[in-house]
Amino acid sequence: MSIAVNPPPAEDVQLSNDEIIRYSRHLIMPEVTLSGQRKLKDAKVLCVGTGGLGSPVALYLAAAGVGNIGMVDYDIVEANNLQRQIIHGTSTIGQLKVESAKNRLLDINPHINITVHNNLFTSQNALELAEPYDLIIDGTDNFPTRYLVNDVCVLQNKPNVYGSIFRFEGQVSVFWAEHGPCYRCLFPEPPPPGLVPSCAEGGVLGILPGTIGTMQATEAIKLIVGIGEPLIGKLLLYDALAMSVDTVRLKKSPDCVICSSQPTITELIDYEQFCGMPLHDQTDEEGAGEEWDITVSQLNDKFKEGAPIRLIDVREDFEWDIVHLPQAELIPMGDLPGRLSEFDTTDEHVIMCRTGGRSAQMLQLLVSAGITKVKNLKGGIRAWATEIDTELPIY
Amino acid sequence: MPNIRIPTPLRTYTNGDTDITVKGNTVGEALHDLTNQHVELKQHLYNEDGKLRAFVNIFLDGDDVRNLNGENTALNPESSLRIVPSVAGGCMYKHTLNMNGNQ
């Protein structure tokens, strides 16, 4: 059964002749027509995140003529975004993502309004930011923001067009508490941080957010025009490797803490505390503590002095193949617990990884096993490539 | 025998296998057999009290077993189970330590 987000637009929302030419392929479809295109022009959609998912969502919504698009992102464009974040380009590296995205969208379609919010989406600003919009697109990359987006949508009775990705798999749904389950009905609790796949285990096929994001954009357009069957009460599961699409049925949870008849959450909460992780995907990797750190320049000095240091790289072998230091030996962190007998407690050790987080973990493991002459290379091989040997690649 | 579809984030613990044939007449027995076959999966599916973790969703032929009879839901030999994980996208990294070297 089709559901529309908004009532038909006011009489004064009309298309110019230029817009009629632009949207002619929509206008001749009986499911859309002039009436549907006017709904698109009148619609207000907020994209939370302008990354992998937000890129195709915003591009297609803009091209389709969604008249008012808001974008929230705090980040800047980096080279390693461009493998999947196709709204940005090489020429916009270093720019604010929201500015880069805005310029690209207005180049595609100058007939629409773009509002940018160069902020983190937080409990403090989310309700106010979301208030003017009819529909929210969850294009985020972390659990705290996903719960925040959900709760905002439930509290403001708005559809949450959800998409998420991991490596080769994606999920899509429309969570709308008035008509079906919300995100918390499916996932009452986030996984504890320790069970979240790490950067080394993560990664994503660049085209996957394109597939999932265009599905989100499709759902948004269906809801705005009021056609088709929205993915309410259904979770679409896409596997790019198997090229399979499955749909499972979801039900509203009678015990849901926010969308049931007796909610215990009636206002936004502290989502970082709830999830035990930050509201962004930047790897604020916790070190082992300053007393355990050695900087790249200190290590470089020690190598120059000829100090006998055993440098252990705990990254994966495929990371080692990208770049490694000639002085290092590879013991991937998954193997290290089984190789503790190879460590001599009288040797001096330095543990390294990509940025210093995994090595800090392994340092704790070594110390707890009695191997205490050990330091953590602060900033990892990224710091080495930035400060000591700038010819090395950075990933 | 019933089959369980393993999502990408958990394939690390099944030697990369995507579909695993299991023994069992109920959802609980099937999951028990799965974690016997792949011991490392256990901590990802069950908490310390031996209960299924709240963020682990098990679907039987397209329906959430929480809406059926939970772990007591009966299976037939053609049953198809799938584990639907909570996936945030992007890449999070946070540190907990255990002696298996998992993070």
Interface residues (C-beta under 8 A of the other chain):
Chain A: G51 G52 L53 T140 D141 N142 F143 R146 G163 S164 I165 F166 R167 F168 E169 Q171 L186 F187 P188 E189 P190 P191 P192 P193 G194 L195 V196 P197 S198 C199 E201 G202 G203 V204 P209 L235 L237 D239 A242 D246 T247 V248 R249 L250 K251 S253 G276 M277 D281 T283 E285 E286 M333 G334 D335 L336 P337 G338 G357 R358 A360 Q361 Q364 L365
Chain B: P7 T8 P9 T12 T18 Q43 H44 R53 A54 F55 N57 F59 G62 D63 D64 R66 N67 R82 V84 P85 S86 V87 A88 G89 G90 C91 M92 Y93 K94 H95 T96 L97 N98 M99 N100 G101 N102 Q103
